[in-house]
Amino acid sequence: MWCSIALSVFLMFVSGFKPEAPLYKFLEWLGVYMVYPLYTPEWLRGYGVGAINGSLWIIPIQLTFYALVPLAYLVMKAKKLPRRFAPSYSSC
């Protein structure tokens, strides 16, 4: 994800796009985008299709899912909750 963001920002400047935002706003956006790439500021809407790399929005959601599933399993195991959606192997 970070390599893709770095390459996208590099290509943005190589293509001649100049952000209409102060440097501190650009760096603030870049810092947030490196952690959670969902927000595209208005001053970046003029580049490409309006988002620097629109496909990256799913990565933080997937990482959150993969972190929470084992935690949910541990909580269910600790509370000894029944697994309702476990496959049934009884004969019909």
ABEGO torsion letter per residue (X at the ends): XAAAAAAAAAAAAAAGBBBABBAAAAAAAAAAAAABBABBBAAAAABEAGBABAAAAAAAAAAAAAAAAAAAAAAAAAAGBBBAABBBABBX
